[in-house]
Amino acid sequence: MNTVRPIGLLVGGLLVAVRLASAQPPGPNQAAMDTLTKEVALRVFADIRQPKAQEIYAQLLACGDECDPQQVIRSVGGWDAVGAKMQELSELKSTSRFNTMSPAEANTAIRQQLARFYDKYKNDRNYGRPLSPAAQADILAKIDGLLPPATAPEQPQLSAAQPEADVPADSDTLTEDENSIDGTDLRISQLERQVKSEEEKRLWMMILGAIAGLVVGAGAVYLLAYRSLKAEVERLLSENARLSRSVDAAAQRPRPTNEPRQPPADYKQKADAYDAIRAELGKGVEPLAAIRQLKQKGVNPAPANEPVTRPVVSERSEPVVAPVPAPEPPAAPTPTPPVQMQSQTTARGDVFYFPPPDPTGQFDNAQQMSTLSPESAYRFNVHADRPDTASFRFEAEPGRVTRFLTYRNYMIEPACESENSFSSTHTRIVMRRDGEAALENGSWRVKTKALIRYE
């Protein structure tokens, strides 16, 4: 709509310019010829009882004496045959010789033109009866008012009762002189009108060609813009898909971690040895503190065939170092009794592994394993004195930690709570406190979550 309206305004402006350029004020001779044509058309359409004919008649009555009846007939439509007759009657107006005549000469030429027209169509019911001698006399009286004759013309003495067939066919009422219009002038007039018609056609073709060019150009610009935008959208979509694939591949690629990679069997063996030492010492006694006290007092803390150090694990808790008493003077040595190991302690229970629990904190017994596997995430240690209670901690193969961090909402958070918030720079999990699980209806469920830290 926004494009059609400016084009319509452009065409309207061109038409107005053409009309203004071609419009010239009519001279008295042309005005008299228009009056003749209008009066003839009024008498023709006055007797035709048809809607469009009556509409033409009403418009002719409303317009001035010098209006062009051909334009009125063409605008209403339906009576092109009458319009052609009016065109024939007004051919005299198009000749350059007629426009340069004096008023008396133009009056004589108009009378001759009306006589020829009546003689040609007097037997036609649409023209013979409306253009009676009395009607012709009224029309010529108006012409005399516009173009005064040189001498008073002799009016034809015709009775209203006289038959129309008795009216002389030639110029009994008009005199021929050297100024009469012959057939050559009429032919020249017709040729001039044809030339003007061809020029108008060419002008219209130029206007229509310009409009068509504008429409085609606008369509071509729109098509080019559409194709360019479509190509840009397709490029952006392909780039987005490529970046998505690269991000997915980067997420699946294992990240480097600082956790030591040890064989699973050796890792489990050392962890079991450390648990045995803690069970032997009892609760509340730190192994490292007891070993330091034994070294200072010269007591061997453990048999030679048992390991005395715990393997490197992901736990940051600082060992509690017992205060070392000041050495007594060597002069009076007093034997110090050896540290009494707690012999009556609870024995270590079963150790097994579980994959992550469900969102409610319940572990699946069907997936319980006695050794660490790629799917393992939590290590359970059942209390010997309470078989329905176990402590657990996050423990997984180092190569699988990245996967657990990626899906921490489903694999870590149901059983652990963290001291800090997770970020993309964290690559490992450090235990801060073991969690506690209880055996309910044959299945282990989290009672107290383990405390971890992301690093």
N, C-alpha and C positions, 0 to 999 in steps of 0.2 A: 504494500500500500504506500509506503514512504517513497518508493521509487517511481510508482505510476503517477503520483500527483505532480511531482516536478516535471515529468515528461508532458503531462496534459497541459500544465501551465506554459511550457515552452511552445507546444503546438498552437495553443490559443494565442500566444503573443505573436507567433509567425503569421497566423491568419489575420489578426488585427492589423499587423504591419502591411500585409498584402492588400487588404481592403483599403487602408488609408492611402497607400501608394497609388492604387488604381482608381480611387474615388475622386471625381472631379465635379465641381458644381455644374448642374445642367443649365444649358442656355435656354432662352425663351422658346426657341424652335423645338428643342427636345422636351421641354415641359408641356408644350401644346400637344406633342405627339403622345406623351404619357397620358394626358387627359383624354385624348381620343381613345386610346387602348383601354383605359379604365372604364369609360362610359360604355363602350361596346361590351366589355366583360360584364358590367353590371346588368345590362339588359338581357344578356344571354343567361346568366345564372339566376335572374329574378323569376324566370318561368320554370326552372328545374326543381322539382320537389324531391330532393334527395339530401340526406344529412350532410355529406361533405360539400355538396353544391351550395347548400344554405349557409354552411360555415364560411365558405369562400365569399359568398355574397355579403355576409355580415362583416367580414374583415375588410372588404372593399369599401363598404359604406363607412367604416370607422377610420380608414386611412385618408390622407389628404388627396387633393385633386391630382397631384403630380406623383403619386406612388406607382410603383411598377406592378401591374397585375400578374405578371409572369412569376415574380417571386412569391406572391401570395398563393397562387395556384400550386407552385412547386412545393411550398412548405406544408400545405394541407394534404396534397396528393390525391390520386384517384381520378383526376381530370387532365391528364397529360395531353389529350387530343385538343382540348380547348386551349391549353397553354401553347401548343404548336401553332394554332390559328392566330393567337395573339402575337406570337413571335413573327409570324408572316406579316401581320398588319403593321408591326412596328419596325420592319426592316429599313424603312425610310430614315429612321433616327440614326442608323449606324453609318450612313453615307456622309463623307466629309463635305460634299457639295450642299446637302440639305442644311448642315449646321452653319454654313456661311451665307445662306440666303437671307434676304431682307424679310421682315414680317409679312409683307403682302405676298411675296413669292412663296414663302413657306406655307401661308394660308392656302394658296392655290394648290400647292403640291399635296397638302393633307387632304383637301377635298377630292383630288384625283385618286389618291390612295384609297379613301373610303369608298369611292364609286367603284373602283376595280374590285375591292374586297366584296362589296355587296353583289356586284354582278356575278362574281364567281360562286358565292355561297347563298344566293337568294333562294334557290330551290331547296336548301337544307332547312329543315324545320327548326333547328336550334339557332339559325342565324337569319333566315328569311323573315319570320314573323317578328322577332324582337327588334330588327332593324327596319322598321316600317318608315315610310317617308316622314311621318311626324317625328319619330325618334331620331332620324338622321338630321332633321331640321334643328331639334334641340341640341344635338351634339355639335353641329356646325356653329350654332349660336355661341356656345361656350368657347369654341376655337376662335371665333371672331373677337371675343372679349380678350383673349390672350394675344392674338395676332391680328390686329386691325387690317382689313383689306384696303387696297388702294381705292377702289370704288365699291359702292354697295352692290354686292352680288345679287343677281336675280334668283329669287327663291323658286324652286319648282312648284308650279301650281298643280298640286295633286289633291284629289279628294280622298278623304279617309275611306269612302265607300268604294273607290276605284280598285279593282283587283291589282294585286302586286304584279301579276304577269304583264300588265299594260305599261309598267314603268319602263322607260327606254333603257336598254342595256348599256348604251354608251354614254358619252358626255353630252346629252341634250341639254342638261342643266349646267354643265361646266364647259368652258372654252379652252381649247388647246392653244398654247403659245410656245415660244421658243424655250421657255423654262421648264417644260414638262419633263418628267423623269421617265426615261426609256428603260428597256430591259437590260441594257449593258450596265447601267448604274446599279440596278438591283443585283445583277450577278456579281459585280464588284463588292457590293455590300455583303452578299453571302460569303464571298471569299474572305473578306476581312473578318467576319464573325468566326469563320472556321479557323483562321489563323489565331484569333484570340482564344478560341476554345482549346486549340492545341497547346498554346502557351500556358493556359491554366492547367491543363493536364500534366504538362511537364513540371510545372511548379509543385503540383500535388505529388507527383512521383518523387521529386526531390525531397519534399517534406517527409513522405512515407519512408523513403530510403534512409533519411537521417534517423527517423524514429527506430526503424528496424536495426540500423547500425548501433544505436545506443543500447537497445535491448540485447542484441547479440554480444556486444562488448561487455555489458554488465554480467551476462551469463557466463562468459569466458573467465572474467575476473573471479566470479564466485566459485567456478569449478576449480580454478588454479588454487585459490585460497583453501578450498575444502580438501583438495588432494595434499596440499602442504601440511595442513593441520593433521590430517589422517596419518601421514607418514611420521610426523613428530610424535603423535600419540603411540603409534606402534613401536617407535624407537624407545620411548620411555618405558613402555610395558616390557619390552625385551630386556632393557637394562635393569629394570626392577626384578624380573625373574632371575637374571644372572646374579645379581647381588644377593637375592634370597638363597640361591643354591650355594653361593660361596659362604654365607653365614651359617647355613646348616652344616656344611662340610667342616667349618672351623669349630662348630659346637661339638661335632662328633669326634674331632681329633683330640687325643689325650693331651692334657696340658702337663708341662713339666712340674714336678713336685719336689719338695725338699726331703720327703720321707725316704729313708733308706730302703732299698730294694733287697730283701733277704729271701732266701728260699723259704717257702711256707713251712716245711718240716722243721728246719732249724729255728725259725721264729717261734713255732709252737712249743718246741722242746725247751727253749730258754724261758718262755713265759710260764710253762708248767713248773720249771725249777724255781722260779721266783715265787710262784704261788705256794710251793711246798715250804720255802723258807718262811714266808709270812705266816702260814698255818702253824709251823713249828714254834715260832716266836710268840704267837698269840696276838690278840687284838690290842691296840694301843701301843705297840712296840714297833718302831721303825727299824727295818733291817740295817740300814747304813749306820744309824746311831749305835745299835748294839755291836756291830762289827768294830767301830772305832773304839768303844769302851773295852772290848776284849783285847784289841791290839795294845792299848795303853797299859793294861793290867797283865799282859803276857799270856792270855788265855786264847787257845785256838777256838774260834767261833764255830767252826763247822768241820766236818770230816773233809779229807782231801779230795774224795771222789765226788763231792757235790759242788756245783757252781755257786759262787758267792756274789756274783754281780748280776744285775738285771739287764737284759738287753735294752738297747735304745728303743724307746717307745714314744708315742706322741703324747706325752704327759708333761706338763710344765710345773707341776706342784714341787715346790722346793723341799728338800729333805729337812726334817726337824733334827737338828744336831743337839744331842744332850750335853748339858754343861760338863766340862771336864774338870774334875777337882784338882786343886793344886797339889803337886807332889810333896810328900812329907819329907822331912830331913832324913838323909841316909843314915844318920847316927842311930836313929831308933826306928828301924823299919818294922812295920807291923804288917803281918800277912793280911792281905785283903781276900776275903772269900770270893770265889768266882761268881760271876753273874749266874743266877739260877734261871735256867730256861724254864718256861712254863710247859710242863710236860703234859698236864691235863688240859688240853685245848681241843676245840672241835676240829675234827679231821676235815680235810678238803673234800667237797662233794663232787658230783659229776660235772664235767665241762662239755658243753656242746654249743652249736652255732645255729643262728636263725637268719633268714632273710628279713627285710623290713616288715613291720606289722601292718595291719590294715589301719584306716584312719581312726578307728576306735581304740587302738593300742593293743589288739589281740594278735598273737603270733599263731601261725599255722603249724600244727604238730606234724603234718605230712611232709613239711619241708625242713624238719629238724635234721641236722647233720653233725656227726661226731668230729669232723675235721673242717678246717677252713677251706671254703670253695669260692669260686668267682662270684657266686650269688650271695655269699654270707655278708652280713652287715653288723651283727651283734653277737658278742660272746657271752654265754651264760655260765654262771658258777653257782650250783645248787648248794645251799647250806646243809652240812651234814646233820645238824641237830634239828633243822626245820626243812624237811624235804619239799614242803609246798611253797617255799620262798627261795628266791635266787637273786643274786646281783648280776647286773649285765652292764656292758660297756660297748661303745661303738668300736668295732674292729673289722676292717676289710682289707682286701689286697690293695697294695699301693696303686696299682694300675686301674683300679675300679673306683677310686675316691672321686675322680672328676665326674663320673656318671652319677654318683650319689649326690654330689653338690649341685649338679644340674637339675636333678629331680628331688631336691631336698624337701619340698612340701609334702611329698608322698613317702620318702624313704628315711628322713632324719627327724623332721619335726613331730611325727606321731610318738616318738620315744625319747626325744632329747629336746632340751631348751638351751639356748646359747646365751653367753654373756654379752655378745656384741651382734651388730647387724651384719648380714652377709653383703659382700660386694663382689664385683667381677674379678677383683685382684686376689681374692682368697683362693688358695689351692690345696689346703689341707685342714684337718679337723684335729683338735687337741682335747683330750679328756681332762675335765676338771673334777668331776665327781661321778661315781658309778650310780646307776639307777637301780631300782628294785622292782621285781615282778613277782606276781603270785599265781599259783596254780588254781584255776577256777574251772570246775566242770571238765577237767581233763585238758585244759588249754591254758597257756601262759599269757597273762595280761599285765600291762604296765601299771604299776601302782605309784611309783615315784620316777619321774623322768630323770635321765642322766643329764649332767651339766657339761656342756662342751664350749669350745671357743673356736671361731673361724680365724685362720691365719693364712 
